[in-house]
Amino acid sequence: MLSAAAVLSLDGPLANHVPGFAPRAAQQAMAEAVESVMVERSTLICEAGTGTGKTFAYLVPALLSAKKVIISTGTKTLQDQLYHRDLPVVRKTLDMPVDVALLKGRANYVCLHRLALTESEGRLAARSEASDLQRILSWSRRTRSGDIAEVDELAEDAALWPLVTSTTDNCLGQECDRFSDCFVLKARRAAQEADVVVINHHLLLADMALKEEGFGELLPSADAFIIDEAHQLPEIAAQFFGISVSSRQMLELARDAVTEYSREAGDMGGFATLAQRLEKAVLDTRLSMGTAGRRGAWQELIADSAVNAGLNQIQASLTELRSTLEQAAERGKGLQQCWQRSEMLAERLALFQQAPADEQVQWFETYTRSFSLHLTPLQVGTVFQSHRQRFQAGWIFTSATLAVGDDFSHFAAGLGVEDARSAQWESPFDFKRNALLYIPNGLPLPAASQYTAEVVKAALPVLEASGGRAFLLFTSHRALQEAAGLLKGRIDFPLLVQGTAPRRELLHRFRSLGNAVLLGTSSFWEGVDVRGPALSLVIIDKLPFASPGEPVLQARLESLRRRGGEPFRDYQLPQAVIALKQGVGRLIRDSKDRGVLMLCDPRLMSKSYGRTFLRSLPPMTHSRDLTEVEHFFAEEAAALAAVDQPLATSEGLAP
């Protein structure tokens, strides 16, 4: 049998059968390393720059191994790409009868029971949801997977989805009248039987902790774990190993309790009144919390007497409803489950009435119509490592952004991984020839009140030179909205702003228009792939240091100080470097791409730590001269005109 490196070589089957595939030495080296780790059941942390082809570098040895392999991703976009595009290509090329499966969290599958309940109740918030419901009903009769991603017409965050999908709280399990048709159950069974399973980080952590969102039987059978987009895992682990309670959970409990009461205990009184009390207490408390978008420490919240009174009223209303549900629980599975949910919510709320344990932080977050309370561990390495050691398997952690310079210690420490070897492969793209780093002169420090206005002013001539075709990436929503207002009417290119449409639609419009300017924050810094001349300029407003007012960050930094660490050096700087590398990675996505990266933050040149950022970026030519930027784009325009190249190019099959 061929080795993984041989499969990826010039004479290998991929080069012979996959259009657009080009052998790469770094890809072959990574495949050899992955193959070795899978045989040895050891651990590898590796960074593979854009264009290395890391996806094929781990898929080929995974399929050749004849082992049970779990591949975990940070985003549904990559999860779908692996399962629907890349895995079929490799499997077909190798001509191997490998069973593969895709498994997502239960909220990604339509629940036929809850869909029928929503249809029968007819209680929808808006008239437009009625037509959306009919669309889902029609699709549900013909889908084989039940994956809601198949319904392109509805946004992922549409208000209707929580009504027709299930959670661990409201799933009826074997008592459900549609249990035999359950899409979640079918997906789980397929995953158990498959050789290669594509999951996401949330499911990985759920199964590691034996929480019900997973099913505790998939991971023990695995011989190897490949963690792609691994840079996201420490933060997701901190969220997952913590505890949270949300207003949505409480409102869903109130609604479901009334529904189950009418189905299973119609002769008992009081349900509607008790549910309404809980709903009112939750909504009143949300109003008392003020504007949306607040993230703060718990002490800040309970210092407000109105909020404190509201939380006490929620607990009292929940206690009343819980008592009545306990009496009715024997009437049916639905009421029994509502009672169990009320117990869980009451227990979680009670945690916020006492001081947190050491190395934990309590905090809150507000949204437009809801809020959530969180209890988050400050260190997850010990917990993650204790779970990981239960599985005697090979572990590969990979991403395009894991190292600070050539140092992986920040990532490894975050997950408590001490037994790993590391490797780093730079992008094969010619950044020196095809990219220019422009750091404008004369900008004030980011703390200045006029900073965003000055960034926009500096960006205008660059946008003119590029002919649009730009991403403007911001570190805050406030700066994004200010810049959007300043750019409106001042550029002759289509202006696309995050939040005005779903991300997928904005990206489709950006690619189609060919000369658009797109403004985005964190969700556009990574996982976005626009190849060809449609994206030739990336402007980043400032170095992406996390907000010092962020409650979890504050607590982590204080914990570091107590343990003798240096917060800026040990945490803030490495985190910001990795985040910047993600944003920069949007620019050059293909060997033929050319573009300008404009980094506006003057601290790159004035602060000693600026060198750490610059050393972590691809080897681009640096300039502080606008005329060099204009010359770069003039050369690009001439080259495009010479070949009469269209503004949009396809991605091709190579990863």
PAGU-109935 format. One record per residue (C-alpha): residue in three letters; z, y, x. Coordinates in pm, whole numbers, plus 50000, padded with zeros to 5 digits. Each point is the difference from the previous one (the first is absolute). Layout:
<recs>
ALAZYX
...
</recs>
This chain:
<recs>
MET500005000050000
LEU499205035150120
SER502845022950105
ALA500585032249807
ALA498605020550290
ALA496874978550008
VAL499455004849628
LEU500095037550062
SER497754999250306
LEU496385010350042
ASP498854964349939
GLY502544992549730
PRO499354993649631
LEU501115034649886
ALA497465017350225
ASN497314976349871
HIS500775002149629
VAL501765032949918
PRO497765031149983
GLY501425028850200
PHE502464978750193
ALA500325010150367
PRO502114980050248
ARG502885019850153
ALA502084989950300
ALA503175014649849
GLN499434980449678
GLN499614967650194
ALA503135007450204
MET502015006549686
ALA498694968049840
GLU501114980250306
ALA503475015849982
VAL500334992549627
GLU498794964350053
SER502604994850274
VAL502865013949790
MET499094977349709
VAL500094969350228
GLU503225010250173
ARG501685012949682
SER500995030950198
THR499845037449919
LEU497375026350083
ILE500065037549938
CYS496555014650058
GLU498135032449944
ALA496254998449951
GLY498195033249992
THR497425008849736
GLY496844979850053
THR501694971550186
GLY499324977349704
LYS503594988149964
THR499364985649653
PHE497554974050130
ALA502154996250314
TYR502794984749792
LEU497974984649717
VAL497954977750230
PRO502994983350172
ALA501804998049665
LEU497184979949843
LEU499384978950312
SER503674990650027
ALA500044976949696
LYS503515013549941
LYS501695017149705
VAL499645037250076
ILE501495029449813
ILE498235033550049
SER502005030149882
THR498615035249960
GLY501535033749922
THR497405011049746
LYS498204984349707
THR496765014550138
LEU500164978450313
GLN501314970549801
ASP496955000949773
GLN497645005950295
LEU501344969550184
TYR499804977049702
HIS496775011849838
ARG497955009950307
ASP501224989250344
LEU501444965349932
PRO496884988049813
VAL497795011650289
VAL502034981750266
ARG500474968749787
LYS496284997849922
THR498995006250360
LEU502374973450134
ASP499014976649717
MET503614989549955
PRO501494986949673
VAL503055022650021
ASP501795008249676
VAL500915036949980
ALA502095018549741
LEU500925035649912
LEU503535006949876
LYS501275033949888
GLY503225011849839
ARG500384992449630
ALA499365036349902
ASN496394994850110
TYR499314973749732
VAL499675005849628
CYS502764983249798
LEU498444984749689
HIS503344999949817
ARG500715036850062
LEU496365008749927
ALA500324983749658
LEU503315018149938
THR498485033650091
GLU497054993649769
SER502244990049708
GLU502475028850045
GLY497315026850018
ARG502455024450160
LEU497825018250251
ALA500735033950151
ALA496465013849970
ARG496924993649786
SER497924993050310
GLU502244970250076
ALA498764982349687
SER496494997150140
ASP501424990250340
LEU501994972549830
GLN496884986549831
ARG498255000050336
ILE502864979650153
LEU500034976049703
SER496274993850034
TRP500294994650377
SER503024976949962
ARG497924975349797
ARG497484994750280
THR501915005350326
ARG500824969750212
SER502515016450233
GLY501735025349772
ASP500015024450295
ILE500065035049850
ALA497955012950296
GLU497004985649815
VAL500335027349735
ASP498235028150182
GLU500105023449700
LEU503815004250019
ALA501835016650287
GLU502634979250181
ASP502715023749880
ALA498875001149635
ALA502985002149764
LEU498824969449810
TRP500314975150287
PRO503844996649992
LEU499724991049629
VAL497614971050059
THR501334986250330
SER503344983850071
THR502865005450242
THR502694976450122
ASP502225017349743
ASN497944993649688
CYS498144967550080
LEU501024972749753
GLY499164971850239
GLN499644965649843
GLU501165013749665
CYS496855021349974
ASP497544989649730
ARG497135005650247
PHE501654982950296
SER497224974350045
ASP497405028250017
CYS502065022250235
PHE497835015950269
VAL502975005050234
LEU500854963149976
LYS496374989850065
ALA499805022950304
ARG503254985850140
ARG498864964049956
ALA496695007750173
ALA501915016350288
GLN502234969650045
GLU496994977150024
ALA497825022350223
ASP499584998350378
VAL499745037650047
VAL501825023849766
VAL499575037849994
ILE503145017849878
ASN501575034450049
HIS503115011550182
HIS502065002749680
LEU499354963649914
LEU500674989450359
LEU503405016549992
ALA500744987049651
ASP499384964250104
MET501955004750323
ALA503015011449800
LEU499424973449731
LYS499725026749733
GLU498234990949678
GLU497055023550054
GLY498844973450244
PHE500834963949928
GLY501704987950314
GLU497654970650055
LEU496985015850169
LEU501425011750332
PRO501874968450112
SER496724980750001
ALA498225025050229
ASP499134992650362
ALA499055035750083
PHE500485035249866
ILE497495027750072
ILE501385034249912
ASP497195025749987
GLU500745037049946
ALA503294990450163
HIS500955036350069
GLN500945002549630
LEU502374970350000
PRO503255016150131
GLU499975027149730
ILE499094975449723
ALA502794977050121
ALA502515028549978
GLN498995005949638
PHE499934963149916
PHE503354990050148
GLY501625029249820
ILE500935004349633
SER498495023949750
VAL500275008549633
SER497595022149807
SER499825018449673
ARG496864980049921
GLN501954967450019
MET502555013449754
LEU497415013649757
GLU498094967150013
LEU503244981449925
ALA500645022249696
ARG496464994749871
ASP499984962650064
ALA503444995649840
VAL498725015249674
THR496864978350013
GLU501944967950059
TYR502595009649737
SER497285003549737
ARG498564966150100
GLU503174979750047
ALA502985017049832
GLY498725022149720
ASP503154994149795
MET502265016050259
GLY500485037549988
GLY500485026450266
PHE497294992150251
ALA497765029549925
THR502865025050010
LEU501394986550326
ALA496554999250161
GLN499365035849891
ARG503315011150152
LEU499044984650332
GLU496535015649987
LYS501475034449921
ALA502574997350280
VAL497294990550251
LEU497615027849892
ASP502765026249992
THR501134990050347
ARG496465002950132
LEU499775035449858
SER503275009550167
MET498584989450340
GLY497495028450001
THR496524999750146
ALA497934969850101
GLY499584990750364
ARG503645003050103
ARG501364975550259
GLY503585004950099
ALA503324984750094
TRP502164986049722
GLN502765025250071
GLU497565028249922
LEU499274984649658
ILE503514992849877
ALA501185034650108
ASP498155012349690
SER502374996749705
ALA497184996549745
VAL498424971550195
ASN503364983550051
ALA500725001749626
GLY496564985949925
LEU500484970350232
ASN503354992749840
GLN498335001049657
ILE497314975850118
GLN502664975750119
ALA501915003149672
SER496844995149788
LEU498934970750214
THR503444984149962
GLU499775002649621
LEU496534985049991
ARG501024972650243
SER502934989849781
THR497794996749690
LEU497314981450196
GLU502624975150121
GLN500884991849638
ALA496324995949910
ALA498894981550314
GLU500264965749838
ARG497405010249738
GLY497064996550241
LYS498705000450355
GLY498785035949974
LEU503425013649897
GLN501744978450259
GLN497795014750267
CYS500625035649877
TRP503734993250027
GLN499574987450358
ARG497965031150084
SER502695022649855
GLU502594982050216
MET497905005150312
LEU499365036949928
ALA503675006549930
GLU500994982850325
ARG497505020450198
LEU501085032749841
ALA503614991650085
LEU499054998450369
PHE499285037249987
GLN503525007149878
GLN501474988450330
ALA499485009050365
PRO497234980650177
ALA500754974750269
ASP499475008650365
GLU496355002650102
GLN498885006749641
VAL498945032249832
GLN499965009549631
TRP497235023549889
PHE497905010249700
GLU496435009849916
THR498545018449701
TYR496534996849850
THR498285018749716
ARG501704980249722
SER502294976050184
PHE502454995250284
SER501264972450227
LEU503224993450192
HIS499984981050329
LEU502444982650233
THR498114994550327
PRO501084981850318
LEU499545020750314
GLN499304969950222
VAL497884970649880
GLY499324982750331
THR502954976249984
VAL499274990249639
PHE496284995550059
GLN500524979850316
SER502544976949831
HIS497464992449726
ARG497114996150245
GLN501854974850215
ARG500214976349704
PHE496274993750030
GLN498904981050311
ALA496555015250014
GLY497745022150205
TRP500295037349923
ILE497275025650069
PHE500745036749929
THR496895021650029
SER498705034649913
ALA497855027550146
THR503235020150049
LEU503114982550132
ALA500505014350350
VAL501145033450134
GLY497775002450304
ASP500224963850116
ASP503594994749880
PHE500754977349701
SER503795002650016
HIS500335023749703
PHE498194976149765
ALA501734968950139
ALA503465015649969
GLY499335010149640
LEU499574963449902
GLY502484985350246
VAL497254980750182
GLU501144991950353
ASP498004969050087
ALA496455013349982
ARG497265004950250
SER497815030649950
ALA496365009150053
GLN497885030749947
TRP496225002649968
GLU498425034349991
SER497195008649764
PRO496574991050140
PHE498545031949851
ASP498815026850241
PHE502435027749904
LYS499225019450316
ARG496385003949896
ASN500284999849621
ALA503195019449924
LEU501455033850086
LEU503675010049971
TYR500315036749905
ILE503395017550021
PRO499525036149880
ASN501635029250176
GLY502265025749841
LEU501674980749720
PRO503685007349928
LEU502664972950010
PRO500044978049686
ALA503285015349882
ALA498275033649943
SER499585009449633
GLN496315008050052
TYR499274967850192
THR497834982649738
ALA498035032049939
GLU499315002450374
VAL498954963450012
VAL497505006149719
LYS498735031250177
ALA499454980050321
ALA498374971649806
LEU497395021049818
PRO497565004950293
VAL500394963350095
LEU499174989249645
GLU496985022850009
ALA498854984350327
SER500494964549869
GLY498295007149668
GLY503074987449813
ARG500284962350050
ALA503715003650070
PHE503464986249933
LEU502835025450010
LEU503194979950040
PHE503355016249926
THR503584989550062
SER501255013449665
HIS498775004449644
ARG501115036350007
ALA497715007750293
LEU497154980949837
GLN500255020149677
GLU500225032850190
ALA496924991150207
ALA498084989249688
GLY500655033949844
LEU498955018250316
LEU496784980050040
LYS498885003249639
GLY497045023549985
ARG499905004350380
ILE497844970050091
ASP496594989649874
PHE500824962950005
PRO501434977949725
LEU503825001350013
LEU501884967949916
VAL503805001549975
GLN502444971049992
GLY501674997249660
THR497025012549798
ALA498594964649969
PRO500934964750115
ARG499584994450375
ARG497224974649950
GLU498005024749790
LEU500515028450250
LEU498754978150284
HIS496984988849797
ARG499115036349927
PHE500565009650365
ARG497604973350123
SER497425007649731
LEU499975037750049
GLY499514998050375
ASN501285035450073
ALA503365001349823
VAL503355012550126
LEU502914977749897
LEU503655011050017
GLY502604972350018
THR503554991850101
SER501634967350108
SER497904975749793
PHE496825012550170
TRP501414997350354
GLU499444962350007
GLY498084972249827
VAL496985022649943
ASP496664989550148
VAL497085024649981
ARG497204991650242
GLY496965020250092
PRO499345037749999
ALA501695005749661
LEU503265003750200
SER499525018650328
LEU503085022250012
VAL503704992249964
ILE502415029549998
ILE503754992850023
ASP502275029149919
LYS503034990750209
LEU501684971850189
PRO501314975749736
PHE503715001550067
ALA501934987749698
SER501785027049801
PRO503465006150149
GLY501335003549646
GLU498984964449908
PRO503304982149917
VAL499264966150158
LEU498735016650317
GLN503115021950022
ALA502234969649968
ARG497994980250257
LEU500185027950252
GLU503745003649953
SER500394962250040
LEU498015001750325
ARG502285027550131
ARG503104979249919
ARG498554971050199
GLY499245022050300
GLY496275003649942
GLU497845031250019
PRO498505004949651
PHE496935020250097
ARG498984978250293
ASP500924966649843
TYR498805005049644
GLN498385032649892
LEU497465002350282
PRO498814963549989
GLN499665001349621
ALA497945031950017
VAL497734986550276
ILE499184968849797
ALA499375021049687
LEU497695023550191
LYS498044970550138
GLN499414988449642
GLY498615033849897
VAL497815002750309
GLY498664965349927
ARG498125013249695
LEU497425017750220
ILE498074973550195
ARG499514968349797
ASP496744987050147
SER498264999450338
LYS497425025249873
ASP502545024549855
ARG500405034450157
GLY502555026349913
VAL502555026750079
LEU503754996049974
MET501735033549945
LEU503754998950068
CYS501495033149897
ASP503604996950120
PRO500575022650307
ARG502974978250104
LEU497464975550145
MET499515024650284
SER503295019150008
LYS502554971549980
SER500564972950259
TYR499824973049732
GLY496465011349919
ARG498864979350297
THR501424968849834
PHE497785006049698
LEU496915007350209
ARG500494969150219
SER500074978449686
LEU496635012449873
PRO496584985750090
PRO498435014950317
MET498155029349844
THR498715031750164
HIS502485028349933
SER499035035649915
ARG501605032349882
ASP496665017949966
LEU498425003449654
THR496525003950154
GLU500274964850143
VAL500744986949650
GLU496975018449863
HIS497864986150283
PHE501254964649928
PHE498965002249635
ALA496695016450086
GLU499184970550226
GLU500994975849725
ALA497785017949747
ALA497074998450238
ALA500534962950061
LEU500184992949626
ALA496875020249933
ALA498154981350273
VAL500544966349835
ASP500005013649642
GLN503274981349941
PRO501585002049651
LEU503545013049963
ALA501494967249882
THR499954966850184
SER501224965949891
GLU503034983850156
GLY498244968050102
LEU501734966750018
ALA501705002050339
PRO503695008749969
</recs>
